[in-house]
Amino acid sequence: MIRNPLSHRITSFGFMELLAEQDGKPLVEFLHFDGNGRTHLHDEWEHCRVVKGGGIIQVGQDRIEVEKDSVCSIPPNTEHWMEPDGMMEVLLTYLPKDV
């Protein structure tokens, strides 16, 4: 289901939708995981809210078990990735590192 996003993109883990952006940078994204995400990092804070399913969010050396309605904050410049337990949908919000 597409929620009228700015963009919808198929990925190696499922798909993602850009829901809001500012100055060409994402502010809010919706991600659907059918497979594991890849290790990456951002210059901004990343705030995650699991909206469906569950799994693991790896933040640096910490493995955080998540399920529907779980929230997780990922500090700037911290390696992280998501591992669904079958399927997981996540709403991501990005904030500047000085917030």
Phi and psi restraints in degrees (value plus and minus 20) as a CYANA .aco file:
   2 ILE   PHI    -122.3   -82.3
   2 ILE   PSI     111.3   151.3
   3 ARG   PHI    -119.0   -79.0
   3 ARG   PSI      20.6    60.6
   4 ASN   PHI      37.1    77.1
   4 ASN   PSI      30.2    70.2
   5 PRO   PHI     -98.1   -58.1
   5 PRO   PSI     148.2   188.2
   6 LEU   PHI     -89.1   -49.1
   6 LEU   PSI     -53.7   -13.7
   7 SER   PHI    -174.3  -134.3
   7 SER   PSI     128.6   168.6
   8 HIS   PHI    -145.7  -105.7
   8 HIS   PSI     107.9   147.9
   9 ARG   PHI    -156.8  -116.8
   9 ARG   PSI     109.6   149.6
  10 ILE   PHI     -93.5   -53.5
  10 ILE   PSI     117.9   157.9
  11 THR   PHI    -148.3  -108.3
  11 THR   PSI     157.0   197.0
  12 SER   PHI     -88.0   -48.0
  12 SER   PSI     -41.8    -1.8
  13 PHE   PHI    -121.8   -81.8
  13 PHE   PSI     -31.7     8.3
  14 GLY   PHI     135.6   175.6
  14 GLY   PSI    -125.6   -85.6
  15 PHE   PHI    -174.1  -134.1
  15 PHE   PSI     143.8   183.8
  16 MET   PHI    -158.7  -118.7
  16 MET   PSI     132.4   172.4
  17 GLU   PHI    -150.6  -110.6
  17 GLU   PSI     109.7   149.7
  18 LEU   PHI    -105.0   -65.0
  18 LEU   PSI      97.6   137.6
  19 LEU   PHI    -120.0   -80.0
  19 LEU   PSI     -47.7    -7.7
  20 ALA   PHI    -174.7  -134.7
  20 ALA   PSI     124.0   164.0
  21 GLU   PHI    -163.9  -123.9
  21 GLU   PSI     142.4   182.4
  22 GLN   PHI    -165.9  -125.9
  22 GLN   PSI     109.7   149.7
  23 ASP   PHI      32.9    72.9
  23 ASP   PSI      17.5    57.5
  24 GLY   PHI      58.1    98.1
  24 GLY   PSI     -15.9    24.1
  25 LYS   PHI    -130.9   -90.9
  25 LYS   PSI     120.1   160.1
  26 PRO   PHI     -86.8   -46.8
  26 PRO   PSI     120.6   160.6
  27 LEU   PHI    -128.6   -88.6
  27 LEU   PSI     -59.7   -19.7
  28 VAL   PHI    -159.5  -119.5
  28 VAL   PSI     111.7   151.7
  29 GLU   PHI    -153.5  -113.5
  29 GLU   PSI     130.8   170.8
  30 PHE   PHI    -132.6   -92.6
  30 PHE   PSI     107.5   147.5
  31 LEU   PHI    -141.5  -101.5
  31 LEU   PSI     115.7   155.7
  32 HIS   PHI    -134.2   -94.2
  32 HIS   PSI      99.5   139.5
  33 PHE   PHI    -126.0   -86.0
  33 PHE   PSI     100.3   140.3
  34 ASP   PHI    -126.0   -86.0
  34 ASP   PSI     -37.0     3.0
  35 GLY   PHI    -160.5  -120.5
  35 GLY   PSI     156.2   196.2
  36 ASN   PHI     -88.5   -48.5
  36 ASN   PSI     121.5   161.5
  37 GLY   PHI     -96.7   -56.7
  37 GLY   PSI     155.5   195.5
  38 ARG   PHI    -126.4   -86.4
  38 ARG   PSI     136.9   176.9
  39 THR   PHI     -85.1   -45.1
  39 THR   PSI     111.7   151.7
  40 HIS   PHI    -179.4  -139.4
  40 HIS   PSI     155.5   195.5
  41 LEU   PHI    -169.5  -129.5
  41 LEU   PSI     145.4   185.4
  42 HIS   PHI    -153.5  -113.5
  42 HIS   PSI     140.1   180.1
  43 ASP   PHI     -98.3   -58.3
  43 ASP   PSI     -36.1     3.9
  44 GLU   PHI    -124.2   -84.2
  44 GLU   PSI     146.4   186.4
  45 TRP   PHI     -87.3   -47.3
  45 TRP   PSI     121.5   161.5
  46 GLU   PHI    -141.1  -101.1
  46 GLU   PSI      99.3   139.3
  47 HIS   PHI    -126.9   -86.9
  47 HIS   PSI     104.8   144.8
  48 CYS   PHI    -131.7   -91.7
  48 CYS   PSI     119.6   159.6
  49 ARG   PHI    -151.6  -111.6
  49 ARG   PSI     101.2   141.2
  50 VAL   PHI     -98.4   -58.4
  50 VAL   PSI     101.8   141.8
  51 VAL   PHI    -123.6   -83.6
  51 VAL   PSI     -34.7     5.3
  52 LYS   PHI    -181.9  -141.9
  52 LYS   PSI     124.4   164.4
  53 GLY   PHI      55.6    95.6
  53 GLY   PSI    -172.4  -132.4
  54 GLY   PHI    -196.8  -156.8
  54 GLY   PSI    -196.8  -156.8
  55 GLY   PHI     137.6   177.6
  55 GLY   PSI    -160.4  -120.4
  56 ILE   PHI    -144.3  -104.3
  56 ILE   PSI     116.6   156.6
  57 ILE   PHI    -132.9   -92.9
  57 ILE   PSI      95.9   135.9
  58 GLN   PHI    -109.2   -69.2
  58 GLN   PSI      98.9   138.9
  59 VAL   PHI    -142.7  -102.7
  59 VAL   PSI      85.1   125.1
  60 GLY   PHI      39.8    79.8
  60 GLY   PSI    -143.3  -103.3
  61 GLN   PHI    -111.3   -71.3
  61 GLN   PSI     -22.9    17.1
  62 ASP   PHI    -115.0   -75.0
  62 ASP   PSI     108.9   148.9
  63 ARG   PHI    -121.2   -81.2
  63 ARG   PSI      95.5   135.5
  64 ILE   PHI    -128.5   -88.5
  64 ILE   PSI      97.3   137.3
  65 GLU   PHI     -96.7   -56.7
  65 GLU   PSI     110.8   150.8
  66 VAL   PHI    -150.6  -110.6
  66 VAL   PSI     135.3   175.3
  67 GLU   PHI    -164.7  -124.7
  67 GLU   PSI    -199.9  -159.9
  68 LYS   PHI     -69.4   -29.4
  68 LYS   PSI     113.7   153.7
  69 ASP   PHI      57.2    97.2
  69 ASP   PSI     -19.3    20.7
  70 SER   PHI     -89.1   -49.1
  70 SER   PSI     128.2   168.2
  71 VAL   PHI    -145.2  -105.2
  71 VAL   PSI     132.4   172.4
  72 CYS   PHI    -171.7  -131.7
  72 CYS   PSI     115.8   155.8
  73 SER   PHI    -132.8   -92.8
  73 SER   PSI     111.8   151.8
  74 ILE   PHI    -133.7   -93.7
  74 ILE   PSI      98.8   138.8
  75 PRO   PHI     -85.0   -45.0
  75 PRO   PSI     136.9   176.9
  76 PRO   PHI     -76.0   -36.0
  76 PRO   PSI     126.6   166.6
  77 ASN   PHI      38.3    78.3
  77 ASN   PSI      13.3    53.3
  78 THR   PHI    -133.5   -93.5
  78 THR   PSI     104.3   144.3
  79 GLU   PHI     -82.3   -42.3
  79 GLU   PSI     119.6   159.6
  80 HIS   PHI    -178.7  -138.7
  80 HIS   PSI     142.7   182.7
  81 TRP   PHI    -184.0  -144.0
  81 TRP   PSI     147.3   187.3
  82 MET   PHI    -138.0   -98.0
  82 MET   PSI     121.9   161.9
  83 GLU   PHI    -148.1  -108.1
  83 GLU   PSI      84.8   124.8
  84 PRO   PHI     -93.4   -53.4
  84 PRO   PSI     132.9   172.9
  85 ASP   PHI    -116.7   -76.7
  85 ASP   PSI      56.1    96.1
  86 GLY   PHI      74.1   114.1
  86 GLY   PSI     -87.3   -47.3
  87 MET   PHI    -171.8  -131.8
  87 MET   PSI     125.4   165.4
  88 MET   PHI    -170.7  -130.7
  88 MET   PSI     117.8   157.8
  89 GLU   PHI    -139.5   -99.5
  89 GLU   PSI     113.9   153.9
  90 VAL   PHI    -152.7  -112.7
  90 VAL   PSI     116.6   156.6
  91 LEU   PHI    -121.4   -81.4
  91 LEU   PSI     104.1   144.1
  92 LEU   PHI    -131.7   -91.7
  92 LEU   PSI     116.6   156.6
  93 THR   PHI    -144.1  -104.1
  93 THR   PSI     112.3   152.3
  94 TYR   PHI    -128.5   -88.5
  94 TYR   PSI     115.5   155.5
  95 LEU   PHI    -149.4  -109.4
  95 LEU   PSI     127.8   167.8
  96 PRO   PHI     -75.3   -35.3
  96 PRO   PSI     130.2   170.2
  97 LYS   PHI     -85.7   -45.7
  97 LYS   PSI     -38.3     1.7
  98 ASP   PHI    -111.7   -71.7
  98 ASP   PSI      -9.7    30.3
